[in-house]
Amino acid sequence: MHLGIRILFGFFLITGLAGLFVLRIFVAEVKPSVREVMEDMMVDTANILAELAVDDLRAGNMAQGRFATQVGAYARRPIDARIWGLDKQSLDFRVYVTDAKGTVMFDSARVAVGQDYSQWRDVARTLRGEYGARATRQVYEDDRSSVLYVAAPVNYGGQVIGVLTVAKPVATVQAFIDRAERKILVSGFWLLALSAAVGMAVTLWVVYSIRQLRRYANAMEAGKKLPLPRIPGELGELARAMQAMRQRVEGRDYIEGYVRALTHELKSPLAAIRGAGELLQEPLPEPDRQEFAADVLAQTRRLQSLVDRLLELSKLEQRQELQQPQRLRLTEYLASFMALAQVDRSHIAIDLIASDSPATARIEADLLALALGNLLDNAAAFAPPGSRIRLGVEGQAIVVQDSGPGVPDYALPKLGQKFFSTVRPDGITKGSGLGLAIVQQIMALHGGHMQVRNTQPGLRVELHFPA
C-alpha cells in the first residue's frame, strides 16, 4: 500500500472515529437537555399554580371553584405561535390536584377525579416533603410517548394539604429535538467533509514532499544532479542533510576517481618527457635534438591542456545549478556566439545554418559558449583539412555537424565519459577525453542532454534543451 494511501486512511479513520464519537455524544445529549429545560419550566409552573389552588382545595371546592374555572379557560384558549421557525397551535399542560391523602380532587383532563394517586411517584414523594416528578410512557415500547409529570406541594399554615401536578407530553417538544439533531448531523457531516479535505490536502503535501525527496535520492544514486528541493520543516532539514551527505560522499569519490584517472593519463606524457630528457642528455645530432625538444614541448602542452580542462570540469561538477541564466532564443544566441567564434577560431571554417526556429531556453551564456567551443575544437580536430563545420538550430536543439570519419559504433555510448577519447585521423594522437565530458556536464546544468550519432560522413552532436 502506498504511503499516501496509508496516511489518508489513518487520517480518515481517526477523524471518522472522533467525529462519530462526538456526534453520538451531541445527538444523545439533545433529548435529555431539552427534557431538563422543560422540567425546569414545569417546576416553576407547578409552584405558581399550587399557590393559586390553595383556597379552593382548603374550601373543598376544587371541582367547581375559581381555580378550576381558570384552568378550563386556559385549556380552551386559541393559540398560534411561531417559535424559532416551528408552529405551536395547542396548549399541552394537564393539571391535576390531590388532597393530603392522594385522592384526585381536580383533573383538567377529567379522567382521574376520585382516583387514588397516592402511590404515584410525583404525589407520594411530594407528600413526604421531597421533590416529586416522574416520566410515564403511554406506549411502553415507545419513548416518544412519554409524559413528564412535575408536582408541587399545596401548603397552608405550614402543612401540606395537597399536591398539584403539571403534566406535559414529551412529544410536544419532539419537533425541537428532531430539528436540533438534524442540525447537529448536518453540521457534523460538513465538519467531517472539511476535515477530509484538509486531511487530503495535508496528505498530498506530505506525499509530494516525500516524492521530491525520493526523486532527489534516486538522482543521487544515479549520479545525476538536481537542485535541492525546497521543502519546509523537518522534511526540508532531511533534504539538506541528504545534500550534505551527498556532497561529502561525492567529494570523496570525486577525489579518488580523479586521482586514479589523472595518474593514468599522466603516465604517457610523463614517460615521453622522461625518455626525451634522457636522450637529450647525450650528444645528439642537431636534427634529433630539435625533434626530442619539440616532443618535450608537445607533451608539456598536452599536460597543460589536460590540467586546464580538468580544472574546468572540476568547477562544473561542483556546481549545483546555473548562476545567471537568461531565457534566449537559440537562433539569436548562436548569431552572437558566431561573432566571437569567427575571431577566436579563425582557423576553423564554420557555417551558421539559417533557421527561423522560435525555440527558447534558459541559458548561461558563458557556459554554453564553453560547450560549443569544445565541440568546434573537437570537430576541427577530426574533420578533413579545408572542410566546413555546420552550426544551427533544429527544434529545441543546437546541432554541430562535421564531415569527418565519425567514431566507431562501439565508442558512441562512451563519448562524454571522462578521459575517453578515440584516435584522431593521423592515427597517432589522442585528445584529453575531457572536451565532451565538459559539454555533457554543462548540458546537465541546463537540464538538457547531449546526443551523438554518426551521419556518414561526419559526426552529429545535438545539444537538447528543455522547452
Secondary structure, 3 states (H helix, E strand, C coil): CCHHHHHHHHHHHHHHHHHHHHHHHHHHHHHHHHHHHHHHHHHHHHHHHHHHCHHHHHCCCCCCCHHHHHHHHHHHCCCCEEECCEEECCCCCEEEEEECCCEEEEECCCCCCCCECCCCHHHHHHHCCCCCEEEEECCCCCHHHEEEEEEEEEEECCEEEEEEEEEEEHHHHHHHHHHHHHHHHHHHHHHHHHHHHHHHHHHHHHHHHHHHHHHHHHHHHHCCCCCCCCCCHHHHHHHHHHHHHHHHHHHHHHHHHHHHHHHHHHHHHHHHHHHHHHHHCCCCCHHHHHHHHHHHHHHHHHHHHHHHHHHHHHHHHHCCCCCCCEEEEHHHHHHHHHHHHHHHCCCCCEEECCCCCCCEEEECHHHHHHHHHHHHHHHHHHCCCCCCEEEEEECCEEEEECCCCCCCHHHHHHCCCCCCCCECCCCCCECCCCHHHHHHHHHHHCCCEEEEEECCCCEEEEEECCC
